[in-house]
Amino acid sequence: MKRITIAVAGTEGKREYQDVVILPGTQPRDVLAGLGLQGFQLSRPDGGAFDFTEDLYQAVADGQKVYATKADVEAGRS
């Protein structure tokens, strides 16, 4: 069992941080569904998104902060 903190961007201050307990085999999509964050993806602190089916337990350290960002953000659009 590991405890991680999900920093949520794009919720307009409603849910900025969520503490989550994960078990071996937990996938990012499991965490997002449990938090009710449809349309979001989990990203690594050093950049890059986790695959929705990746084993999150193996990919993070206990106590690590992970970022939830909207998956449909368009950058550089004018």
N, C-alpha and C positions, 0 to 999 in steps of 0.2 A: 504494500500500500504506500502510495506517495501522495503528498499534498502539494498542489500547485495553485498559483494565483493566475486567474484569467483577467487581463486588463482589457476592458471592452471599449472600443472606440466607436463613435457614431450613434450612441444612445442618448445624446444630449444630456448627459449627467445623471441619468436615471439609474444606471447600473455600471459604475465605472470599474469596480473590482469585484470579482467573485472568487472565493476560495473553493476548491474542488478536490475531492479525494478520488484518485484513480487506482485501478487494479491492473495487473498484467492483462494485456489484450485489449485495453481500452483504446478506442480509436477517436480521432478528433470529431467525427460525426456524432459519436455517442455523447461527448461533452457538450457540443453545440446543441444537440436535441434536448439534453437534460436542462440546459439553461434557457431554452426557448429562443435560441439565436438562429432562426432560419435566415438564410441569405448571408451568413458570415462564414469566415474561414479562420483557422488558427495559424498564426505566424510565429516563427522562431525569433527570439530576441536579436539575433545577429542577421536577420533578414531571410526572406524566403518562406513560403507557406508549407505547412504540413500537408501531405496527401490525406484525403478524407478517410482512407482505409489503413493508414500507417499505424504501427503500434506505438501509441503516444507514450506508454509506460517506459518502453525501451529508449525513447528519444529524448526524454527530459530527466532532469535531476530533481530529487526531493526538494521542495521549497522554491522551485524555479518559477519565474514569471513568464507567461505566454500571452501573446496578444490576439484578440479576436477583432477582426476588421471586416467591414462589409466587402463581400466578394465581388460586387458589381460596380466598384468605384472606377471612374474613368479619369485618368490624369491627362493634363495637357490639352484638354478640349477647349476650344474658343468659340 
